[in-house]
Amino acid sequence: MRYSANSAWVNNDEYDVAVIGAGHAGCEAALATARLGFRTIVFTVSVDSIALMPCNPNIGGSSKGHLVRELDALGGEMGKVIDRTFIQSKMLNKSKGPAVHSLRAQADKAHYSRTMRQVLENQENLEIKQAEVVNILTEHGKVTGVQTFSGAIYNCKAIILCTGTYLKARCIYGDVSNDTGPNGLQAANYLTDCLKELGIKMYRFKTGTPARIDKNTVDFSKMEEQVGDDRVVPFSFTTNPDDVQIDQVSCWLTYTNSKTHEIIRNNLDRSPLFSGMIEGTGPRYCPSIEDKVVKFADKERHQVFIEPEGLETNEMYIGGMSSSLPEDVQYAMYRTVPGLENVRIVRNAYAIEYDCIDARQLKPSLEFRTIEGLFSGGQFNGSSGYEEAAAQGLVAGINAARKLQEKEPLILDRSEAYIGVLIDDLVTKESHEPYRMMTSRAEYRLLLRQDNADQRLTKKGYEIGLISEERYQRLLKKEELIQSEIERLKHANIGNTDKVQKLLESFGSTPLTSGSSLAELIRRPELSYEALKEIDVNRPELPVDLKEEVIEQVNISLKYDGYISRQKKQVEQFKKLENKKIPEDIDYDAVKSLRIEAVQKLKEYRPISIGQASRISGVSPADISVLLVYLSGGH
């Protein structure tokens, strides 16, 4: 039954937007609507949990770094805050091509949370309220407000659900089960029933986290030190690179072994994951150590990363060993790992179950199809990860604001952004487990690199109203410099001189047999813009604040020109299907020759374009052909 307060009372303050939850999704959603001029209230079960990192103490990583860069280009906050609060930074996959380069920063968790909270507290049009929302109020299929546990009613025109892992949350290890949210915080126990009454389909998912240990009980001499990059690259395009060159802390790498695995196997009957005590479905790509040992039985060891949680704490995170095994088993297995023989656990590892939605109930704008003005973002949509949550929160916030502005929603397609891939996957594909972004999910990843996110999305952020005029003009100047420099290099011909040959020899590059342009030389794998400095006599002086960014784009554009051109042609074909819109009021029953399953799926999803329809499971290429004929008037 829906929760009913003993006495309801109306808060006379009028709000445009109510955001439920202040995790990574809620923060971005609330900041977006407030910055776009709408009076916003954000509810949280605890103000101490604003931008909390209940699991891994880092931002970014493979493909996730792309999301943060894109979020920043659109006017989000996560990239700026991690640039202010990181303690180690690495560009991953540097030995591979630029499409899979991904920035990852180790965070000072407490500092990150405090900093984001300060941003919210000082944002005009934004109010923070510690309260549990128990009811969504609607009239005639449209939201009108929210009600809190105390009975207070807050009227608003749009609501954004960003409840994360808090709805009917349950933390479990061994036979211990606590009805709490992450880190022992209060769960939100009543909103689920209200949502179900509104006709929203719910799932039960789970995720997990490893133990936190006392740094003073770790023997680092038995581990491999992991240091940060010599030259740190910031997440935000607004951060001056010189400002993030700090003294970084180390992380450490060690491994499980056969003894670790034996202890785990001998205690699987005590694992709630295998005993049936846990009902929720867990993430395939972030499995517990029990899962790893069972599913990869032939592996002799698994990586374990020991990562500091911050500069002002001795707590350390055991990356790669999340678990829901009993406390005594946790001690036994952790102490078999080299360097952890005498380790003391500060916080036990646990699994957490929570309620979330089937995101196929959402439009690509992240608004519910059946409830006007109700938006949703973050882990509540069946995804996992801080970065995925923040990206969805930003889009949900932008689109809630644009709905109130009576403007078309922001819908990023799969050729424009990883955010587009993320949301398209969520709203068109059935998720049997928490969704995680990966580079392999993006068909056009050579175009969707993390280094060019500003060129792809800053203009959209500017048009929306989240990017300043100054920042937009800086982008235009950067793009102008990149194009002019590429053109100059294409026409900068050099002769077959001794100086040129000597330079090529020093980089192990094949000698020239005739003249060449500088652009052709840069295309060689062993050469670069900077490597040719000595023979580039007409090189211009690039602005200091743009020099690194321009050089990077010139190098990538020239080296991968053929591949990029080929992928752009693929995108042109993709766009034809995406631009072929399907009328909202189309009667699929009237489309002859559509298979029954296709009719059912198309009526359920109501895709906005032929492209989106083609990605719905159960809709075949033949069905798409029939639909195209129908839309062209051939019915």
N, C-alpha and C positions, 0 to 999 in steps of 0.2 A: 504493500500500500504506500501511496505517496505520504511523505511526512507532513503533518499538520501541526503548526505551532499553536500553543494555548491561546495566544492573543496576537493577531496580526496588526501591524501599524505601518502607515505609509511614510517613508522618508520624503519630505517635500522637496528635496534637492532633485532637480531634473537632470538626467544624464542622457547622452546620445548613445553611448556604448558601455556595456558591462562585459568585462573580461573575467572569466572564471578560471583562476589558476595563475600563479606568477612564477612558473618555471621558465625554461628557455623560450617556449612558444608564447606563453602569456606575456612575458616582458616585451618581446618584439611586437606582438599584436597591440598591446596597450600603448606603446611608444608611437607606433605608426598612426593609430587613430587620433591620439592626442596631438601629434605634430601636424596632422592634417586639419586641425582646428576643431575637433569634436570633443566635447566634455566626456571624459572616460573615467570609469571606476574599475579598478582591478581588485578582485577578491582573492585572498590566500588564506589557507588554514593556519599559517604562521608567517609573520613578516620575516622571521629568521630563515625561512626556506626560499626566499626570493632568489632566483637564478642558482639554486642549489645544484651541486654536482654529486648526487648520491652514489654514483658509480665511479668510473675512471676519471682521474684528475687531469683530463686534457681536452683540448679543442682541436678539431681537424683530424687529419689522417687521410688514408687513401679514399678518394672521392668526396669525403666529408670536408676536406679542405676546399674543394671546389664550391661546395654549398656555402661555406662561410664567406668566400670571396664574392660570390654572386649576391648573397644577402647584403654585403657591404656596398656593392655597386648599386643596389636598389635603394639604399638609404637605411639599412638595418644597423644594429648596435653591436652585435656579438664580436665582430672583428676588431672594433675599436677597444672594447673592454679587455679582450685577451691580449692585445698589444700592450696594455697598461699593466697586466697582472701575470704574464708568463714568467716561468723560471728556467725553462729550457725550450729551444726551438730547433726543429729539423725539417728540411725539405726531403720528403720520402721519394724513393724511386728515381734518384738523380742519374743512375746508370742507364735508365731507359729513356724513351722519348718524352717530349714535353706534355703529351696528352695525359700521361699518368703521373706527372709530378704533382705531389700533394703536400701542402704545408701541415705540420702537426706541432702544436705547442703544449708543453707541460704547464699546467696552471697552478697557481697558488689558490686553492679552492676557496678558502675563506676570503681572501682578498678579491677574487673574482666576484663572489656573491655580494660582498659589501659595496664594491664599485658599481655593479649593475643596480643595486638598490639605491645608491646615491643618485644615479642617472634618473631613475624613476621618480624619486622623491623631489627632484628639482625640475621635473618636466612640467611645463605649463599645460593646463587642461587635464592633468592626470592626478587622480586621488587613489591612495592605497587603503584598503580596508581588510583587517583581519576578521574573517567570518567565513563560516561554511555555508555555501549556497545549497539549498535543499529543493527548491522548486524553480522551474522555468515557467513563467506566466505567459499565456497566449490567448489571443482572441481571433476567431475566424482564420486559424492557420497562420497567424502572424505574432511574433513575440511582442510583449508589452512590458516585461520587466522580470526581475528575479526576486525570490524570497530567501532570506537567510534563516539559520537555525533559531535565532531569537524571535523570529516572526516579522522582522523588518522587511518591507517591500520597497524595492528601488525600481522606479519606472525608467525604461530606456527604449530606444528604437532598434537596437541591434545587440546581439549577444554573441560572444565568441567563447566556445568551450575549449579550454586548454588544461584539462584536469590531470594530464600526465598519467602517473601510476597510482593515483590516490583513490580512485573510486572503488569502494569496498575492498581496499587493499588488505593483503594478508602476507606477513613475513614469516618464512618457514625455514627451519634447519632441524634435521633429525625429527624427533616427535614434538618439537617446540613450534607452536603456531601462535603468532600475535596478530590481532586485527589492527595493524598500524600501517601507516605509509612508510616510505623509505626513511632510514636513519631513526626509526622509532617515532616519527612525527605522526600527528593525528591523521587518520584516514577520513575520507569523505564517504559516509555510509548511506546517505539518503537520496542523492541525486539520481542514481541509477533507476530507482523505481519510477521517478517522475519521467525520465527519458523513455522508459519502456511504455508508460501510459501514453506518451506522445507518438508511439508507433515506431520508435527507433530500435533497430536490431542491434543487440550487444554481443560481444565476444568476451571470452575469458582468456587473457594472455598472461604470460609470466616472463620475467627476466631475472637475472641474478647478479650478485656482486661477490667478490672475494673478501677475505678477511683484511683488516687493517692491523699492522703489526708495529711494535716498538722498535724504532731505529737503533736504539742502544743495545738491542739483543741480536743484531744482524752482523755476521762476519763477512764484510765486503771483500776481504782478501781472496775468498773462494769464488768470486763472481767476476764477470767481464764488465768493465766500465763502459757506459754508453754516454758519450758527450754530445753537446749540441753543435750546430754549425758554426764555423768560424765567422761567417758573415750572415747575420740573421736577416731574413726577409719578413717584413711585417704582413699581417693579414689584411689590414685596412689600406685602401689606396690613399687615404688621407693622412696616414702616419708617415712621418719623416723617417726613412731607414736609419739615419744616424742616431735617432732617439731610442732604438731598440737594440743597440749593441751593448749588452750588459754582461756582467759576470754570471755565467749560467751554472746551475747545479747539475750533478750527474745522476743518471739512472743506471740501473745495474741489471745484467742478464745472467740467469742461472737456468738450471734444467731439472725436470722431474727425472726419475729413474725407475728401474724395475721394482725397487722396494716400495716406492710411492704408489705405483700401479697395483702392486699386490695388496696393500692396505685398502685401497679404494675398492678393488674387486671383492675382497673379503667382507666388505661392509655395505655392498649395494642393497642388501635387504633392509638396511637402516636408512637408506636414502629415500626421502619423500618423493623424489623424482621417479624412482622405480617402483615404489610401493603402492603408488596410486593416490597418495595423500595430496599431491599437487594435481590440480585439474587443468590448469592453464597450459597453453602451448608456448614453448620457449623459442628463442631465436636460433635458427640453424647456423648462422654465421658468427655467433658469439656463444658457443656451447660451454656448459659447465665442465669441470675437470672430470666428473663422472662420465659425462657424455663422450668426451674425448677418449677416455680409456676404453670404453665399451665399443665405440664406433671405429676407432683406429687401433685395434688390438695389436696390430703388427708393429706399431711405432714404439721404439725403445725409450724415447724421451719426448717431452714437450717443453717449449720455451716458457720461461717464467721471468717476467720483468718486475723488478722492485723499483717503485717510483715514489718519490716524495710527494706528500699531500700539500706541502707549503713550506714557507721559510720559518714560520713561527710555531711549528709543531714537529714532534718526532714520529708522528704517524706516517706509515708507508703503505702503499697499495701493492697487492700481489697480483699484477696483471697476468692473465692466462690461467688463473686457478680459482675462478668463481665456483661456488659449491653450496649445496644445501645439506651436506652430511652433518651428523651430530657433532657437538663441540669437541668431544674427546677424540673423534676420528679426525677432525680438522687439525688438532694439535699433532696427532700421530703422523698424518701425511705431510703436513708442512715441514715437520722436523726431519724428514728424510731428504729434503732438498738441500744441496750444498750451500752453506752460508746461513741456513735457517735452523741449524741443529739445536740451538738454544732459544729459539724465537719465542716471544711472548705476544699473545694476541690481545689487541686493544678492543677491536670490534669483530665479532664473529661474522663469517660469511653467511649469506642467507639468499634464498630465492624469494621473489615477491610476485604475488598474483594480483591482478587488477582487472577491472572492467574497461573495455574499450569498444569502439564501434566497428561495424563493417563499413569501410569508407566508400563503398560503392553507392551508399545512400547520399553522397555529396555530389554537387555539381563541380566542374573543374575550378570554379571560383571558391570552393570549399564552403559554400552555403548548402544547407540541407535542401533536398529537392522538395520535400513536403512541408517544411516549416519556414516561412518567409522571415528573413532577418536573423536566423540562427546559423552561425558559422562554427567551424571546428578546426583545430590545428594541433599538431604535436603527436605525442605517443598515444593520445586518446583516439587518434585515427588509425591505430594499428601499426605504427612505425616504431623504430627504436633509435636511440641516439639523440644527443643534445643538438647536433647540427641539423638533422632532419626536422626536429621539433621547431627550432628557431626559424628555419626557412618557411615552414608551413604557417607558423604564427604570423610572420611578416605578411605573407600573401593573404591570409585570412583578415588581418587588420586592414590592409590596403583595400580589400574588396568590401569589407563592412563599411569603410569610409566612402568608397565610390558608390555603393548602393545608396547611402544617405545623400550623396551629391547628385544622385540620379545619372550616373555615368556608367559606361560599359565596364565590366570587370577586367582586371588584369589577368589574362590567361597566357602563360608562357608555354609554348609548344616544345616538343622534344628536340627540335633543332636549335632552340634558343638558349636553353639552360638546363643544367642538372636539376634545378628546381622544377622545371617543366617535366622532366622524366619522372622525378619523384612523385609529383602530384598526379600525373597521368597514370602511372602504375597503380597508385592507391585507389583512384576512382574508377578504373576500368578492369582491374584484375582482382580475383578473389585471393585474399591473404589468409593462409592457414597458420601463419607465424608472424611475429613482429618483423616488419619490413626494414631492410637495411640498404642504404645506398651503396652501390659499387660502380666502378668505372665501366665494367662490362655491361651494365644495364643501358648505357648511353650509346646509341647507334652512331652518333656524330661526334665522338669524343675528341677527334683531332681539332674540330672547330670549337668545342666547349672546354677549352683549356682553362686552368685556374689563373693563368697569367693574363688572359685577355677578357676576364669577366667584366672589367670596367668598360671596355669598348662594346661589349655585347649589351650591357644592361643599364649603364649610367644614364643614357638618354631617356629610357623608360622611367627611371627613378626621378629624373628631372621633370618629366611631363606629369608624373603623378603628384609631385610637390614635396618629395622627401630629399631631393638633392639641390643644393644651393646653386645660384647662378655662378658663383666663383668656381665651385668644383666642376660644373659643367663646362665652363670656358677653359679650364685647365685640361679637361679631356680633349676638347676640340683642338687645342694647341698641340697636345701629344700626338693625336692622330695625324695632324698636318705634318709634324716633324717626321713621323714614321714614314709616311708616303713620300715625302720629298727626299728623304734619305735613301729609300729603296730605289727611287727613280735615278738619283744621282749615281748610286753604285752600279746600276745597270748600264749606265752610259760612261762610267769611269774606266776607260781602257788603259791597260798597262802593257808595256813591251816586255820582250824576253831579255831582260837585262841581268847582269851579274848580281845586282842587289836583290832582285826579285827571286832569282834562283837560290841564292844563299838563304833567304828568308824561308822559302818553301822547304829547303833541305833541313833547316833547324826544327821544323814541325813534322818531319818525316813525310812530306807531301810530294807527289809526283812532279818532276820538273816540267816546265812549260816547253812546248815545241813551237808555239806561236803566241801571238798576243792573246790577252784575255781581259774580260771585265772583272772588276772587283766582286760584283755580284756572283759571277760564276765561281770564283775562288771561295767565297764564303759558303757556297753550297757543298764544298768538300767537308766531310765529317771532322777532319782534324783541324780545320781552320775556322776562324770566327772574325767578327767585326774588329775586335780588339787585337787579334793576332796580326792583322794586316795594317796596323797603325803606321808602321815605318814606311810603307810604300804608298799609303793613301795621302798624297801630298795636299789634296784640296779638302781635307776633312773639316767640316764646320765645327764651331764651338757650340755644343748642345747646352741648354739651360741646366744648371746643376741639379735642380729639383726633379728634372725629367730624364736626366742622362741615362741612368741605369734602366729605366723602363723602356725608353726608346730603343736603346741598343738591344735589349732582350727581344723586343718585337721584330726588329730588323733581322736579327739572326734567325729567329723561328720562321718568319715569313719567307725568307729566301731559301733556307735549307729544306723546308717542307712544302714549297710552292706547288709542286706537282700533285702531291697527296691532298693538299688543301683544296686545290681547284677541282679535283675529282670528287671530293666530299661535298663541295658546294653544288655541284651538278646533281648529286644524290638528293640534297636538300631541296633543290628546285622541284624535283619530282614529288618529294614528300609534301611540299607546300601546296601543290595542286590539289591533293586530297584533303589537306587541312583547311584549305580555303573554300572547299566545296561544302557549304553549310547545309545543314538539315533543318527545315522549319520546325519550330518547337511544337506546333500543333499537328504534325504529320500523323496520319492514321496508318500504322503499319499493317493493320488487318486488311487494308485496301490495296496493299502492294502485292500483286499476284506473283506467284512463283517463289516467294520467300519461304524458306523452310519454317516449320512450326517453332523449332528451337530458336531460330534467328529472330522471329517475331517476338517471342517471349523475352529474349535478352534485350532486344532493342527497345521494347516497351518499358522494361525495368530500368535500363540505364539512361534512356533518352539522350544519346550522344549528340554533340553539337555540330559534328562534321563527319564526313565520310572517313577521314583519317582516323578519328577516334572510334568510329563504328568498326573499322577493320581490325582494331586491337582488342575487341571484346571477345572473350572466350565463348565459342559457340556460334560466332558469326563467320561464315566461310568466305573465301574469295568469290565464290559463285553468288553468294548472297549480296556481296558488295556490288557485283556487276548488275544484278537485278535492281538494286537500289539506285545505282547511277542512271540506268535507263529510265526508271520511274521519275527521278528528279529532273531529267532532261526533257520530260514531257512525252516520253514514249510509252505511256501506259493507257 
